[in-house]
């Protein structure tokens, strides 16, 4: 017989279904186009050039170009770096998307 797989952290108890729904309901959908434009503006303000962007975030020059041209957005590691290194500017960028 199969049982539901609930995550129960060591020394604690798992979250109930109502708690999961509260967390999932907190955010609405993100406008992907707005996110690409906001990230493009963010890296332009922070880095100033595509070359510097590639160095700062440890990505290829082509990736930096894609970010500057608002063709794509970064993956988690680059987002975490931006939030950690430039918290005020990152928060302002999030305000542009909301």
N, C-alpha and C positions, 0 to 999 in steps of 0.2 A: 504494500500500500504506500502511495506517495504522500508525503506531508509537505505543507507549505514551508518554504525556506525563509525563515525570518532571521535577520542579522541581529545577534545579541552580543554587544561588546562585552569584553571581560569586566566583571564586576558591576555590570549594569543590566538594563533590560532593553528589549527591542522597542522600536517605535510602533505605536498603533496605527491603524489605517487612517484615522482622523488626523493624526499629526502629519502623516505623509501628504495628505490632501492639502493641509494648510500651507506646507512648504511649497508644493507644486503650484498652488494657486496664487502665490505671491507675485509672480512675474507674468507679464503678458508677452505676446510674441514680439520679437525684435525685427524692426524694418532693416533687412539686410543691406539695402542700398544706402540707407542713412548710416549704418554702421561702417560701411566701406569708406564713405566720404568723411565721417568723423575720424576714423583711424588715419586716413590720408592727411587730414589737417593736423592731427596730433603729431605724427612723425615729422611732418614738415616744420612744425614749430620747435620740436625737441632737437631734431638732428640737423635741419637746415639743408642737407643735400642727400642724394641717394647713396652716395659713397659712404658718408658718415653713418647713415641709417644701417647699411649693411654691416659696418664694423661694430656699431653699438649693440645691435641685436644678434650679431653672429649669423646672419643669413646671407644668401647669395645676392649679388648685385641685381639679378633679375627679380628676385623676390622683393627687394627694396623698391625697384621700379614699379612692380605691380601694386605695392602699397601706396606709393606716391600717386599713381594714376588711378587709384581707387578701383582696381580690378579684383583685388582680393583682400582678405583680412588675415591676421596672424593666428597661429595656433596658441594653445594654452601657455607654453613656456614664455613666449614673447609678451603675451598679455600680462602674465604674472610679473615679469621683469618691469614692464611699464608701470604697473600698479605699485610695485615696491619702490622703484627709483624716482618716480615723479607722481606722487600721490595726488597733489593738488591739480595738476594738469590732467591726470587721468580721470579724476572726478568730474572736471569740467567737460571732458570729452563725453563721458557717460551722460551728462546733462544734455548734450547735443542730440543724442540718440533717443532719449526718452520722450 
